[in-house]
């Protein structure tokens, strides 16, 4: 059972695509996977994402690209957030956007409380690493730093 952020279940529908890596040698192949989804935007999640606590956030749209290569695993996370625009899927006044990039590693957990692959996203723009557990091929769950 996952104890942290049950209300922030990060539903990410996976779309697999192969992309060329411009920085990688021609013999190296890169695999990029793109996930999109949304979560609520309360104080604990805003803190994890380095969004000011006074910022009005009804929900957050996520676009996460994970790129795997022999050299280094990289990620690009684009966030759109703000106050919900009534009767739309958007935000009042267009909301705010933020892009984070960095590296990621994975680890496995087989404890009674947490079972699966954990993605550790590290960026200079985050105060601490962002932890996501892969529930299945199309679903991630945001974890607190304490997991």
N, C-alpha and C positions, 0 to 999 in steps of 0.2 A: 504494500500500500504506500502510495506517495503522499507524504504529509504536507509538502509545501506547495502553495499556490494552486490548490485544486480549482479555485475559481478562475485561475488564469491559464486554463488549458490552452496551450498553444497549438491550434489546429493548423497544420501546415500541409496543404495538398502538394504532394511532390510531383514535379515535372522534370523528367530526366532529359538532359541534352548534352551532347558532346560539343565542346568548344575548343578552339585552338588556343594554345598558350603562347603568346608572343615572346615571352622571356625564356621559354624552355627550348632546349635543343630540338631539332626536327625529329630525332629518334625518340624523344620523350612524349608520351601522350598525357593529356590532362583530361580529367573527367569533372565536369561541373554539374551540380544538381541544384535546382532552384526550388525553393519552398516559399509559398505565400500563405498568409493567414492573418488573423487578428486576435487581439486579447483586450480585456478591459484595461483601464489605465489608472489603477489606484496607487497610493503612495509607495508601497514596497516595490512595485515594478518600476515606477518612475525613478526611484533611488537606484535600482540595479542598472537602469539605462542612462543614468546621469541627466535626467530631465528635472528641472527645478520643481520642487515640491509645490510651489504656489501656482504652477501652470495648470490651467483647467484642461484635464484630459479625460474624455469619456471613453475613448478606445484608441488602440494603436494598431495600425496596419503594418504588417511585417513583410519584407521581401528579403529573403536570405539566400545567398548563393554560396555554396561550399565548393571549393575547387581543390581537387586532390591531384597531386603530381609527385613524382619521385623526389623532387627537390624540397618542397614545403607545402603543407596544407594551408590554404588561405580562405578567408571569408570576406564577403561584402554584405553588410546588413543595412538596408534602407528602411527607415521608419517614417511613417506619416502619422501625425497625432494631433489631437485638439478636441474642441467642443463639437459635438455632433450637430450637423445641419439637419433640421427636422425633415422627414419624408425623403431623405436621400441616403446614399452610402458614403457621403463625404463629410467634410468639416466646415464649420462656419469660417468665412473669410479664407478658405483654402487650407486652414490649419498650418502646422509647421512640419518641416521635414528635416531629417538628420541622416547622415550616412556614416557608418562606422566600418572600418576595415582593419584587418589584422590577420593573425594566424590562429589555427585551432589544432587541438590534439583530442584524442579520444581515449577513454578508459572504460573498463567494464565494472559493473557492480552486480553482485549476486546476493546481496543481503536480503533479509526478510522484508525490509521496508522499501528497498530500491533494487530493481532488477532490470538491467539493460545497459546499452552503450551510452555513456555520458560524453557530451561534446563540450569542451572547455574553450570558449572563445575569448581571446585576449587581444585587447586594443589599447593603444595609448589614450584613447578618448573615453575609456571606461575606468571607473575607480577600482573595480575588481573584475575578475573574469566572469563572464556570463556563462552559466551552466544550463544546458538543455539535455534532457534525457530522451532518447529515441524510443518511443513506445512501440511504433511499428514503422513501416516504410513511408507512411504519410502523416505521421503524428509525432510531434515533439511536445514536451512539457517543460516549462520554465522552472528551474530549481533555485532556491535560496542558496547563498554561499555555504550554508550548513547542510545542504542537500535535503 
